[in-house]
Amino acid sequence: MNEHELKDAMREAVVASSPPPPMDAGTALDRARRAHRRRRATRGGAVAGLAVVGIAVGAVLVPDLVGGQGAGVPPASSPSGGPPSVTRTGLPSAPVQVTTAGPPSRPSVTDRSAADPSGTRPSWPDGQTDRTATSGPRADRARGLLDDLAAALPPGLRAEDRTRVGYADHGPMTRHQGQYADTVDGAQVWEYTATTPVVRPGEPGVAELWIQVETRGNNRVPGEACEAATRYPYPISGGTCEVVEVAGRRVGVVTGAVADPLRNTYESAAFHRHPDGTLVVLGVAREYGESGHPGMASVPLDARQLAALAVDPRFHLD
């Protein structure tokens, strides 16, 4: 058989065979759908298997995390059962690092009223129309706090009102405020704040000094001294805390921070809690932020001077 005879024989075989069946689109689509369902079922089974494994692992680990019995190493605890605390007398053996954080939130009367299903409006004390006292004894107390802060400055420093340069919309540089915070066990809790520029006569530069007093019954800041400073680092961000004793009183003084005018934080701060729970917090920075005035060459108050201000009886308010 030559080449032509082979081609003729193959052509005849193709013609003689039956043609392929026609394509059924419906059948092909049905097969595709079944294949898709099989793949999805396979993936679902795999996910379910992983979930079961996750639940089993969680059942083993959760008791350890919450302090219950279970496999694993039991959690370590301090001898007192609480978190490590700063040395009770003198300076701690090592400075306590202050972490970056903003002020903690305080449940306000407004917040509680918003969550009240009865829809009652907040009731402000002493006939006030909002939280801030603009007249009366509470407003007078806030004004007195500003005056006492100026009078308590150590020799060589002076509180001196200034006018902002280029920041007129930021308001006065000398400020004070008294605002209602809460009622605890029938007693009103108030927060008094004051801010003043500080200068050193004969030298250039304007520093900023701030004080806040929270009356007894306050519950925003747990602990005292460095414990309060590390749990509630505002008005300071960063730095380290050491305990400074003044007349037998313990004050947590934070130094070495970087002031941030946008967040109203300072370079140094002091935290002191009186025995009745009243909390005094001070902050100082060598420059008065957004005032247009140059700052001092250094922070005007050292750690012991800040601590002395914190324990000053003039700032033990009610």
C-alpha positions in Angstrom: 0.0 0.0 0.0 1.4 3.3 -1.0 0.8 6.7 0.6 -2.2 7.6 -1.5 -3.9 4.3 -0.8 -3.4 4.8 3.0 -5.0 8.2 2.9 -8.0 6.9 1.0 -8.5 4.1 3.4 -8.4 6.4 6.4 -10.8 8.9 4.8 -13.3 6.0 4.1 -13.1 4.9 7.7 -13.9 8.4 9.0 -16.9 8.8 6.7 -18.2 5.4 7.6 -18.1 6.0 11.4 -21.1 7.7 13.1 -20.8 11.4 13.9 -20.3 12.5 17.6 -23.5 13.3 19.6 -24.6 16.9 19.7 -23.6 19.2 22.7 -26.3 19.5 25.3 -25.9 22.9 27.1 -28.3 22.0 29.9 -26.5 18.8 30.7 -23.1 20.5 30.8 -24.4 23.3 33.1 -25.9 20.8 35.5 -22.6 18.9 35.7 -20.8 22.1 36.4 -23.2 23.0 39.2 -22.8 19.6 40.8 -19.0 19.9 40.7 -19.2 23.4 42.3 -21.3 22.1 45.1 -18.9 19.3 45.8 -16.0 21.7 46.0 -17.9 24.0 48.4 -18.9 21.1 50.6 -15.2 20.0 50.8 -14.1 23.5 51.8 -16.9 23.7 54.4 -15.8 20.4 55.9 -12.3 21.6 56.2 -13.4 24.9 57.9 -15.6 22.9 60.3 -12.7 20.7 61.2 -10.5 23.7 62.0 -13.2 25.2 64.2 -13.5 22.0 66.2 -9.7 22.0 66.7 -9.9 25.7 67.7 -12.6 24.9 70.3 -10.6 22.0 71.7 -7.5 24.2 72.0 -9.4 27.0 73.6 -10.9 24.6 76.1 -7.4 23.7 77.2 -6.0 27.2 77.3 -8.8 29.3 78.7 -8.6 27.9 82.2 -4.9 28.9 82.3 -5.6 32.4 81.1 -8.3 33.0 83.8 -6.3 31.4 86.6 -8.3 28.2 86.7 -7.1 24.6 86.7 -5.9 23.2 83.5 -2.9 22.2 81.5 0.0 24.5 81.3 2.1 26.6 83.7 0.1 28.4 86.4 0.4 32.2 86.2 2.8 33.9 88.4 1.6 36.4 91.0 3.0 38.9 93.4 3.1 37.9 97.1 0.2 40.3 97.8 -1.9 38.9 94.9 -1.8 42.2 93.1 0.4 44.0 90.5 3.9 44.9 91.5 4.1 48.2 93.4 6.6 51.0 93.8 8.9 50.8 96.9 6.9 52.2 99.8 9.7 54.4 101.2 12.2 56.6 99.5 13.0 56.4 95.9 12.3 53.2 94.0 15.3 51.1 93.1 14.6 51.8 89.4 12.6 54.5 87.8 9.1 53.5 86.6 8.5 54.0 82.9 5.4 56.0 82.1 3.6 54.8 79.0 2.0 57.0 76.4 -1.7 57.4 76.9 -4.4 60.0 77.0 -6.7 60.8 79.9 -8.9 58.0 81.0 -12.6 58.4 80.3 -14.8 59.2 83.2 -18.5 58.2 83.2 -20.3 61.5 83.2 -23.8 62.4 84.2 -24.6 63.1 80.6 -23.4 59.6 79.6 -25.4 57.9 82.3 -28.5 59.9 81.3 -28.1 59.0 77.7 -28.1 55.4 78.6 -31.1 55.8 81.0 -34.2 54.2 79.3 -36.4 56.7 81.1 -34.7 59.5 79.0 -34.3 61.8 82.0 -32.1 64.8 81.5 -28.9 65.3 83.7 -29.5 67.1 86.9 -26.7 69.6 87.6 -26.1 70.7 91.2 -26.7 74.1 92.7 -28.9 75.3 89.9 -26.2 75.1 87.2 -27.2 74.8 83.6 -24.2 72.6 82.7 -21.2 71.0 84.2 -19.1 74.1 84.7 -19.7 76.5 87.6 -19.6 80.1 86.3 -20.6 81.7 89.6 -20.9 80.8 93.3 -18.6 79.1 95.7 -17.3 76.5 93.3 -16.3 79.1 90.7 -14.7 81.1 93.5 -12.7 78.0 94.6 -11.3 77.6 91.0 -10.3 81.3 90.9 -8.7 80.9 94.3 -6.8 77.8 93.0 -5.2 80.0 90.4 -4.2 82.7 92.9 -2.8 80.1 95.3 -0.8 78.5 92.5 0.9 81.9 91.8 1.5 82.5 95.4 3.0 79.0 96.0 5.8 79.4 93.4 9.3 79.1 94.7 11.6 82.3 94.8 12.9 83.3 91.4 9.7 82.4 89.6 6.6 84.5 89.0 3.2 83.8 87.5 2.6 86.5 85.0 -0.4 86.9 82.6 0.6 87.3 79.0 -1.2 87.8 75.7 -0.8 85.2 72.9 1.0 86.3 69.8 -0.6 85.0 66.6 -3.0 82.7 68.5 -5.7 85.1 69.6 -8.4 82.5 68.9 -6.9 80.2 71.6 -8.2 82.3 74.4 -6.4 83.7 77.5 -3.2 82.2 78.7 -4.3 82.4 82.4 -7.3 80.2 83.0 -9.2 78.5 85.7 -12.3 76.3 85.9 -14.4 74.3 88.4 -16.6 71.6 87.0 -18.9 69.0 88.6 -17.7 65.4 88.0 -20.0 63.1 89.8 -21.9 62.3 93.0 -20.4 59.4 95.1 -22.1 58.2 98.3 -24.1 61.4 98.4 -21.1 63.7 98.1 -20.3 65.8 95.1 -17.0 65.3 93.3 -15.5 68.3 91.7 -12.5 69.0 89.4 -10.7 72.3 89.7 -8.1 73.3 87.2 -5.8 76.3 86.7 -3.2 77.3 84.1 -0.7 80.1 84.3 2.3 81.4 82.4 5.5 81.3 84.5 8.5 83.6 83.9 11.9 84.2 85.6 12.3 87.9 86.0 15.2 89.3 84.0 15.3 86.3 81.7 13.6 85.5 78.4 11.1 82.8 78.0 7.6 81.8 79.1 6.8 78.5 80.7 3.5 76.8 81.4 2.2 75.5 84.7 -1.0 73.5 85.1 -2.7 72.1 88.2 -5.8 69.9 88.6 -7.4 68.9 91.9 -10.0 66.1 92.1 -11.9 66.2 95.4 -12.5 63.1 97.6 -14.7 60.4 96.1 -13.0 60.7 92.7 -12.5 57.3 91.0 -10.8 57.9 87.7 -7.3 57.4 88.9 -6.5 54.4 91.1 -3.5 54.4 93.4 -1.1 57.1 94.5 2.3 58.5 93.7 4.0 56.6 90.9 1.1 54.0 90.8 -1.2 56.9 89.8 1.3 58.3 87.4 1.7 55.0 85.5 -2.0 54.2 85.5 -3.0 57.8 84.5 0.0 59.4 82.8 -2.0 62.4 81.4 -0.9 65.3 81.5 2.4 63.7 80.6 3.4 61.3 77.8 6.5 59.3 78.4 9.2 59.9 80.9 10.0 58.1 84.1 8.5 58.3 87.6 10.3 58.5 91.0 8.8 58.8 94.4 9.8 62.0 96.2 8.9 62.4 99.9 8.0 65.8 101.3 7.1 66.1 105.0 6.3 62.4 105.1 4.0 62.6 102.0 4.7 60.5 98.9 4.6 62.2 95.5 5.1 60.5 92.2 7.2 62.9 90.0 7.6 62.2 86.3 10.5 63.8 84.4 12.2 63.4 81.1 9.1 63.6 78.9 8.6 65.6 75.7 5.9 68.2 75.7 3.3 68.0 73.0 1.2 71.2 72.7 -1.3 69.6 70.4 -2.1 67.0 73.2 -1.6 69.5 76.1 1.1 67.3 77.6 4.0 68.5 79.7 7.7 67.7 80.3 7.4 67.1 84.1 4.4 66.2 86.3 3.6 65.4 89.9 0.9 63.1 91.4 -0.1 63.2 95.0 -3.2 61.6 96.7 -4.1 62.9 100.2 -5.3 60.4 102.8 -8.9 61.3 102.2 -8.6 60.5 98.5 -8.2 64.0 97.1 -5.9 63.9 94.1 -3.5 66.7 93.1 -1.8 66.6 89.7 0.6 69.2 88.3 2.2 69.6 84.9 5.0 72.0 83.8 6.7 72.7 80.5 9.5 75.0 79.6 7.4 76.5 76.7 3.8 77.6 76.8 2.4 75.9 73.7 0.7 77.9 71.0 1.3 81.2 72.7 3.8 82.8 70.3 6.3 83.3 73.1 9.7 81.7 73.3 10.2 79.1 75.9 12.7 79.0 78.8 16.0 77.3 78.5 15.0 74.6 80.9 12.0 73.3 82.9 11.6 75.9 85.6 10.6 73.5 88.4 12.7 70.5 89.5 11.3 67.3 91.0 11.4 68.4 94.6 9.8 71.8 93.9 7.0 70.0 92.0 6.5 67.6 94.9 6.4 70.5 97.3 3.6 72.1 95.3 1.7 68.9 95.1 1.5 68.5 98.9 0.8 72.2 99.6 -2.3 72.4 101.9 -3.7 75.2 99.8 -4.5 72.7 97.0 -6.4 70.3 99.3 -9.8 71.3 98.1 -13.3 70.0 98.7 
